[in-house]
């Protein structure tokens, strides 16, 4: 198992790593339209990048929805790092940030095929959601 280190994106240079991972996973691998993948939510979100030996490996973004809720989105791990704890560490950093911002609940729309991963982190399914990408998603939530 690798030892990923998830970090908050704080400078203008770093978002490129998050964008690159998302483009590779969602646009190229999963054929999601780039205009759907990169939206206005990017401007209001806090972005996270997990690195392994200094190389970008995974990403997520967090938007603060209301006084109680953080929404975790665009969680992606490059294929060569899947199953090595990168996703779990990235989610832990996202949860820590949400708690630091006073949020007590996190929600996300998970691709149905990876819902089990989020369940392992304490999420519960709320039900299916419509998704313009054509990939089945389920809404999930957890208490922080």
N, C-alpha and C positions, 0 to 999 in steps of 0.2 A: 504494500500500500504506500502511496506517495504521501507527502506531508504538505498539502496545499495551504496557502496563506491568503485568505480573502481580504481584500482591502477596499476601502471606500474610495471612489474616484473623486479626487478633489481638485485636480488641475486640468488645464485645457488639453494637455498632451494625452492624458490617460484615457479619455473616452474612446479614442481610436481603437484601443484593445477590446473594449466591450462591443463596439460596432463590428470589428473584424470577426469576433467570435459569433455574434448573432448572424452576420451575413453568411458565414461558413455553415452554421448549423441550420438556421431557418430558411434562408433564401436559397443557398446552393444545395444543401442536403435534403431539405424537406419541401423545396419548391414553393415557399411562401412568397407572395408578391412583395417586392421591396417597399412599395408604397404603403402596404399594410403593416409591415414589420417596423418601419421607422416612422413614428407618428409624433404628434404634439406632446404625448406623455413623456417623451425623452427629455423635454425641456424642464419639466416640473419634477422629475424623478431624481433620486440619488442612485448612482450606479456603483456596482461592485464588480471587481475583477479578482478572480482567484488565480494565483500564479504558482507554478511548480518549477522549481529551479530557475526562477526568474521569468519563465515563459508564460504568457497568458494561457489559461486552461479552461476557465469557466466564467460565467457572468450572470448577473441578475440586476433588476432595477426595483426600487421601492418608491411607491407614491403614497403620500399620506392623504387618505380619503376623507376622513372626518376625525373628530377628537378621540375616537376610540380605535379606529381601523387603519391599518396599513395594507396596501395591496402590493403583493410581490408578483412581478411580471418578468417576462423575457428571460427566464432561467434557461441557460444553455451551457453544456459542457462539450468541449471538442471530443471527437470519437476516441482518440488515443488516451484520454484521461477518464473515460467513463468507468465506473465501478471502483474507482480509487479514492473515494471520499471527497472529491472536488465539489460535487453538488451539495453534499451535506455541510461542508465547511462554508460554502457560499451562502446557503440558507441560514446557517447559524449567524453569520455576520449580518445578514438582512434582518433577522429576528432581533439581534442585539441593537441594531440601529433603531428599529421600530420601538423597542422598549425605551431606549434612550430618549426618544421623541414623545414618550408618554402614551404610546399606543398599547392597548391590552388585547388586541385581536388582529390576526393576519388573515387575509383572504387571498385566494389565487384561482385562476382558471387553468387547471392542469390538462395537458394532453391525456386523454383517457388511458393510453397505453403505458403511462408512467405514474398513474395515480397511486399505485402501490408504494412508490418511493416516498411520496408526500405523506401517505398514511404512516410510514415508518418514522416520520418526523412529528407525528401527533395530529395530523390533519384528518378531518372527517369530510366525507362527500356530502354535499348539499343537493346535488342533482346536475343534470346535463345543462349545458349552455350552448347557445348558437355561436358559431365562430365563422367569420368570413373567409378563413383560410381553407375551409373544407375538411379540417382535421378535427375529429371528435374531441371535445373538451368537457371536463366536469368542474363545477364550482366546488371549492373546498375551503375550510376554515379551521383555525386553531386558536386557542387562547395563548397569550404570550406570558 
